[in-house]
Amino acid sequence: MSVDIPLSVKYRPKKLSDVIGQPVVVQAFTNAFKNKTLHHAYILAGNFGSGKTTVARIVAAMENCENGPTLEPCGKCSNCVEIFSGKSFDVKELDAASNRGVDDIRKIHEDLYHSPINCRTKYILLDEAHSLTGIAAEAALKMIEEPPIFVRFMLATTDAHLLKETIHSRCITWKFNKVGWMEIYNHLIMVADKESLSYEKDALKIAAQAAFGSVRDSLQNLQTMMNYAGTDKITVDIAKESLGVIDRRIYFDLVETIYNADISKGYEIINNMLKDGKEAGVILKGVHRHFNNLLTAKVCTTKVVDLSLSEEEIKKYNFQASKFNGEKIIKMLSLIKNIAQGLKYNLDPEFLFNTFYVECVLEFTKR
């Protein structure tokens, strides 16, 4: 078992057929490559860890592999190695979150019209493209409008709506979805078996669910569990302890105290969660997810759409949702935003959660 290379790097896909959870994007780039209809500029939009940069690198390698162009880059030639490591001279990667000024874009523009040295096609991979300043975005637009025939742009972003409409109009946009936890779980089984790990399957389920749709985060979760377990078997207890996962039953208990207006009990539950060393952000995600599932159970009478839930949990959600009307659940969901905003400014998490809890009780007791 080797841990010299992080799992998120070691198992990063190097061909489109290995990308999981993005069938539409994979098919689109596969067909465009086969039909020689690749566009000169793309917007890759989606959550962190959904595969945007990975796909951009794969497409660049497909065109520039020394054994290609090929739908399946070899991953071993100098061009592939440099592209997949982010060190290619002709496939430039720029993080717009930290290099967001017009001077950074001008540097790219100055080099744009020079023919590629080692590759067939130059690629400009602009990560967090929505972070560009106004002037820098205008400068980028001028590049994207009429680039040389040997240049392609890949603009990765978590907030595509923040990009200028004029940039949207010059690009083809592909949306990257959150990956379903079951698909991530099966991927983790494959990785764990290749690493010859000893594990309980339910521990890998916890790691998959805690990744919230990010394949990269799930591999980091597995790495965390490996480090915590050492040579021991990765058990459910190890998964919960190392990942800071909270038992879902706690959220049911917390909402029950809202229904009963048992503020002292609610405070006790919140205090215990924070005292146990759980990150406020993790608790916040759990609370938001629970109320969202309650709303879904209220609106969709047939089932809760969270596919990570067991039949028993779905019954619990349906029962608990029957105690609230939809408007109050929506109101309580909106109150969660106050916690998120407060955490951004490093306000006391216990104060934020307690305030949220009291507001929920007051909202419910209006009847």
Buried (B, 14 or more C-beta within 10 A) or exposed (E): EEEEEEBBEBBBBBBBEBBBBBEEBBEBBBEBBEEEEBEBBBBBBBBEBBBBBBBBBBBBBBBBBBEBBBBBBBBEBEBBBBBBEEEBEBBBBBBBEEBBBBEBBEEBBEEBEEEBEBBBBBBBBBBBBBBBBEEBBBBBBEBBEEBBEBBBBBBBBBEBEEBBEEBBEBBBBBEBBBBBBEBBBBBBBEBBEEBEBEBBEEBBBBBBBBBBBBBBBBBBBBBBBBEBBEEEEBBBEBBBBBBBBBEBEBBBBBBBBBBEEBBEBBBBBBEEBBEEEBEBEBBBBBBBBBBBBBBBBBEEEEBBEBEBBEEEBBEBBBEBBEBBEEEBBBBBBEBBEBBBEBBEEEBEBBEBBBBBBBBBBEBBEEE
